[in-house]
Amino acid sequence: MEVSEESPLRAIFGSHPQVKIVETLVLHPDFDYSLIELAENAEVPKAMVFALKDKFLHYQIMKPTMNVGRIQRYKFNENSPVGKLLNSLSFKLADIDIELLLKGEEAIKEVKKQVEVVIT
């Protein structure tokens, strides 16, 4: 099996806006975003982030952090049950991709050795 050039989450779940937002939050847990910044970083329409905000708060995927003026900022809630699962899933999928890459490199090395034996 070939390792996708996409992130593991996108490779499995597609490039839907929800996946892009979750991926942005999971991969940058120390950043806090305004909803507009989250949309820009996730490369999704701003309206989509505004529409999903309450759902992400309900499932504790993100949490409010601070207000800057009248603008609420949010970050990934890595301590919530759902946040822990998403974080674990993301890292496990990355580990699987790394394992597949290493197996692929080992297979390539083995083929090169066999070719060298035939050539010499």
C-alpha positions in Angstrom: 0.0 0.0 0.0 1.2 3.4 -0.9 1.4 6.2 1.8 -0.8 9.2 0.9 0.8 12.6 0.4 -2.2 14.0 2.3 -2.3 14.1 6.1 -3.5 10.8 7.6 -6.8 12.3 8.7 -7.6 13.6 5.3 -6.4 10.4 3.6 -9.1 8.5 5.5 -11.9 11.0 6.1 -11.5 13.2 3.0 -10.9 16.9 2.7 -14.3 18.0 4.1 -14.3 21.3 6.0 -14.9 19.5 9.3 -11.8 17.4 8.8 -9.7 20.3 7.8 -10.8 22.3 10.9 -10.2 19.3 13.3 -6.8 18.6 11.7 -5.8 22.3 12.1 -6.7 22.2 15.8 -5.1 18.9 16.5 -1.9 19.7 14.7 -1.5 23.0 16.4 -2.8 22.5 20.0 -0.9 25.4 21.4 -2.3 28.0 19.0 -5.5 29.9 19.8 -7.5 31.3 16.9 -10.3 33.7 16.2 -12.9 31.9 14.1 -11.7 33.8 11.1 -8.1 32.8 11.7 -9.2 29.2 12.2 -11.0 29.3 8.8 -8.0 30.8 7.1 -5.6 28.3 8.6 -7.9 25.4 7.8 -8.5 26.8 4.3 -12.3 26.5 4.7 -15.0 29.2 4.3 -15.5 31.4 7.3 -19.2 30.6 7.3 -18.4 26.9 7.7 -16.4 27.6 10.9 -19.1 29.8 12.3 -21.7 27.1 11.5 -19.6 24.4 13.2 -18.5 26.4 16.2 -21.3 25.3 18.5 -20.9 21.6 17.5 -17.2 21.7 18.2 -17.8 23.4 21.5 -20.5 20.8 22.4 -18.2 17.9 21.7 -15.3 19.8 23.4 -13.1 19.6 20.4 -12.2 23.2 21.0 -12.6 25.5 23.9 -12.7 29.3 24.4 -9.5 30.7 25.6 -9.6 34.5 25.9 -11.2 37.6 24.4 -9.2 40.1 22.5 -11.4 43.1 22.4 -14.7 41.7 21.3 -13.2 38.7 19.6 -13.4 35.3 21.3 -10.3 33.0 20.7 -10.4 29.2 20.7 -7.9 26.4 20.8 -7.9 22.6 20.6 -9.2 21.0 23.8 -6.6 18.3 24.1 -7.8 17.4 27.7 -11.4 16.6 26.8 -12.3 12.9 26.1 -13.0 13.7 22.4 -9.8 15.8 22.2 -7.7 12.9 23.6 -9.3 10.5 21.1 -8.6 12.8 18.2 -5.1 13.4 19.3 -4.4 9.7 19.8 -6.0 8.9 16.4 -3.9 11.5 14.6 -0.6 10.2 16.2 -1.5 6.6 15.6 -2.3 7.2 11.9 1.0 9.1 11.5 2.8 6.2 13.1 1.2 3.8 10.6 2.3 6.0 7.7 5.9 6.1 9.1 5.9 2.3 9.4 4.6 1.9 5.8 7.3 4.4 4.6 10.0 2.5 6.4 8.8 -0.9 5.0 8.7 0.7 1.6 12.3 1.9 1.9 13.4 -1.5 3.1 11.8 -3.1 0.1 13.5 -0.7 -2.2 16.9 -1.4 -0.6 16.3 -5.2 -1.0 15.5 -4.8 -4.7 18.6 -2.6 -5.2 20.7 -5.3 -3.5 19.2 -8.0 -5.8 19.8 -5.8 -8.9 23.5 -5.2 -7.8 24.0 -9.0 -7.4 22.6 -9.6 -10.9 24.7 -6.8 -12.4 28.0 -7.9 -10.8 
